[in-house]
Amino acid sequence: RNFGAMWNPALTSYTQNFLDMGERSFRMLFEQIQAKRAGDDAPPSQVEVVQGKPCLRASERAYGDGEIA
């Protein structure tokens, strides 16, 4: 499902895959819980790269005469 379509205007300048973000968030949390239960150090934090295609919000689209909506 395209949950990004629920927000108008868009929340960010990138299309977002909420299913993938949810899976990655769950995996990070699960790894932290598993490490704590095993008495290990928490897994290192990872820098997440923005994934998705750039998209223009309606307020950022330029009209033919150069005006911004």
N, C-alpha and C positions, 0 to 999 in steps of 0.2 A: 504494500500500500504506500501511496505517496502522502505521508503525513505532513510533509512540508507545505502542501497545498492548503492546509488548514489555516495557515497564518497569512493574512493579506493586510498590509504589505509583508514581505518576507522578513524573517528575523535577522538574516545575515545576507551578505552579498554572494553567498555560495549555496547551490542546491545541496541538500543534506539527505543522507541515507540514515533515517532514524533507526531502522532495523539493525543495520551494521553497528551504529553507535551503541545501541542497547546491548548487542552481543559483546562488543569490546569492553563496555563498562562492567558487565556481569563477569566476564573472564578476569578482569583486573581485580575485582572484589573477591572472587572465588580464590584467586592465587594468594591474596593477602590473608584470607581466612585460613587457608591450608597451611601457609607458612607459620602463622601464629599457633595453630594447633600442634604442629610438628616441633615447635620451639626454634624454628629457623628464623634467620633475618628476613624481613619483608623483602619481596622482590623489588628490584630497582624501578623507580618511576620512569615512565617512557614519555618522550615528547610526542604528542600526536600531531600528525600532519593533517591539515585541512584537506578533506577529500570532497570532491564534487566539482561541478562546473560553475564558473562565475555566472551570475545572473544579475540583471539590472532590476532594481525596484522600480515601481511605477514612477516614483518621485525622481528617479535618476535618468529616466529615458528622455532623450532630446527629441524635440519635434523638428520638422524640416526647416523651420525658420530659425533654429538655434536656441529657442526657448527651452527651458527645463520645466517639466511638469511639476 
